[in-house]
Amino acid sequence: MGRATLLLVILCAAWGCGTKPRLVVGSKNFTEQVILGEILAQQIERRLGVEVDRRLNLGGTLLAHEALKSGGIDLYPEYTGTGLTAILKAPPTKDRRTALERVRQGYAPLGLRWLDPLGFDNTFAMVVTAANPERTLSEAARRPAPWRLGVGYEFVERPDGLRGLVETYGLRLQGDPVTMDLGLLYPALGSGKIEMGAASATDGLLANPSVKMLEDDQHYFPPYECAVVVREDALQRFPGLLEALTQLSGRIAPETMRKLNRAADIDRRPVPEVAREFLSARTGRE
């Protein structure tokens, strides 16, 4: 199914093909996004008492953005660095406040609003086994022996990827990095095939005490704070929606997101159950 056809299907489902419009929550096509989309949907149902249509696991960034812009979905979670570079085609920035302000300004003419971030930054994470004494990337660069590095396929070519990392820290590598699917990085690390992996800061496997994330002490990687992006007309159509969504701002810490990802990816728990448990625990603390 082509992108245009899929978008038409999304629009038809969202608008009911002639029936009364409903609030529609979307997400991109990986575990973290699906979990967040379900959390948002359940939060809205709890707080507003309205039925929510779910269009989760839509696809990549461009498809999700087009669905939001055209009204096929009313909101979805996005990352500041992604919005800035992939959608607005602007250069990355290392300052999180600047990144948020720029995406807010860039999306506003489209009738789209970025809310305050949810509380975690899904930027790149350089991961090693817990047995390694190094705690920061600067310490890793001072190790006498070069590192066997494993990376995803995009990391070698990204403007915020391998080349800048090596130049910033003077990191010495043993030959070319081993490229692989991101799901294979942790097994490769555990088996000794690689000594360091370019992973994601909210990976569920980072909750495992056998691995650790090296601190990016020179702040090379740009911020990828996650926040809800919502249509302004949806905020008008559903009174109380803004309040319901902002109740989640700042409430999902990085370690919490890692645990949620682990529950779905490693423990194989159903996403609606994972989302329900998170919201119930959060409500219980209020």
Secondary structure as GFF3:
##gff-version 3
##sequence-region A 1 286
A	DSSP	alpha_helix	3	15	.	.	.	ID=ss1
A	DSSP	beta_strand	23	26	.	.	.	ID=ss2
A	DSSP	alpha_helix	31	48	.	.	.	ID=ss3
A	DSSP	beta_strand	52	55	.	.	.	ID=ss4
A	DSSP	alpha_helix	61	70	.	.	.	ID=ss5
A	DSSP	beta_strand	75	79	.	.	.	ID=ss6
A	DSSP	alpha_helix	80	82	.	.	.	ID=ss7
A	DSSP	pi_helix	83	87	.	.	.	ID=ss8
A	DSSP	alpha_helix	96	107	.	.	.	ID=ss9
A	DSSP	three_ten_helix	108	110	.	.	.	ID=ss10
A	DSSP	beta_strand	112	114	.	.	.	ID=ss11
A	DSSP	beta_strand	124	129	.	.	.	ID=ss12
A	DSSP	alpha_helix	137	141	.	.	.	ID=ss13
A	DSSP	beta_strand	149	151	.	.	.	ID=ss14
A	DSSP	alpha_helix	162	169	.	.	.	ID=ss15
A	DSSP	beta_strand	178	179	.	.	.	ID=ss16
A	DSSP	three_ten_helix	182	184	.	.	.	ID=ss17
A	DSSP	alpha_helix	185	191	.	.	.	ID=ss18
A	DSSP	beta_strand	196	200	.	.	.	ID=ss19
A	DSSP	three_ten_helix	204	207	.	.	.	ID=ss20
A	DSSP	beta_strand	211	213	.	.	.	ID=ss21
A	DSSP	beta_strand	226	231	.	.	.	ID=ss22
A	DSSP	alpha_helix	232	237	.	.	.	ID=ss23
A	DSSP	alpha_helix	241	246	.	.	.	ID=ss24
A	DSSP	alpha_helix	254	265	.	.	.	ID=ss25
A	DSSP	alpha_helix	271	285	.	.	.	ID=ss26
###
